Amino acid sequence: MLIGIVLIPPVLLKLASTGYRFARYYLGSRPYREKGAPLLPLRLLAPILVIATAVVFVTGVLLLLLGHGSDSLKQIHKVSFIVWGACFGVHFLAHLPKMLRSLRSDWTTAARRRIPGAGPRASLLAGSLLSGIVLAVLFLSSVSDWRRGPRF
């Protein structure tokens, strides 16, 4: 549960940045159009991945807030996590070769300085992780209560 809570801000940041790129591409921004769209299977998978991600996090937060009372909510959470895992696995493996090439070429400090916006992006990522950690600390007692189970 704590890992899920820590991941909420970074996942929101990822969805926002991906949504921004999506909008820029489909609104006709030249740099985004020149780069091109992802492969068709990945474009078809994207809405399922986004919806599954949202359902996993929303149901997880609801379970944390509402406790053990809802078996249907637990079932939705489990099924959405399975769907998310399958979609994310395909997405991750499809992007892995490009990511490895990018990491190899961009890892040096000089390369990071050449990339426009690298500093603000790193700051946003660090801030989202820090926000997630703060959020998890704030919810520590709720997680402890939830793990003890229902009180009868």
Rosetta blueprint (number, residue, H / E / L):
1 M L
2 L H
3 I H
4 G H
5 I H
6 V H
7 L H
8 I H
9 P H
10 P H
11 V H
12 L H
13 L H
14 K H
15 L H
16 A H
17 S H
18 T H
19 G H
20 Y H
21 R H
22 F H
23 A H
24 R H
25 Y H
26 Y H
27 L L
28 G L
29 S L
30 R H
31 P H
32 Y H
33 R H
34 E H
35 K H
36 G L
37 A L
38 P L
39 L L
40 L H
41 P H
42 L H
43 R H
44 L H
45 L H
46 A H
47 P H
48 I H
49 L H
50 V H
51 I H
52 A H
53 T H
54 A H
55 V H
56 V H
57 F H
58 V H
59 T H
60 G H
61 V H
62 L H
63 L H
64 L H
65 L H
66 L H
67 G H
68 H H
69 G H
70 S L
71 D H
72 S H
73 L H
74 K H
75 Q H
76 I H
77 H H
78 K H
79 V H
80 S H
81 F H
82 I H
83 V H
84 W H
85 G H
86 A H
87 C H
88 F H
89 G H
90 V H
91 H H
92 F H
93 L H
94 A H
95 H H
96 L H
97 P H
98 K H
99 M H
100 L H
101 R H
102 S H
103 L H
104 R H
105 S H
106 D H
107 W L
108 T L
109 T H
110 A H
111 A H
112 R H
113 R H
114 R H
115 I L
116 P L
117 G L
118 A H
119 G H
120 P H
121 R H
122 A H
123 S H
124 L H
125 L H
126 A H
127 G H
128 S H
129 L H
130 L H
131 S H
132 G H
133 I H
134 V H
135 L H
136 A H
137 V H
138 L H
139 F L
140 L H
141 S H
142 S H
143 V H
144 S H
145 D H
146 W H
147 R H
148 R H
149 G L
150 P L
151 R L
152 F L
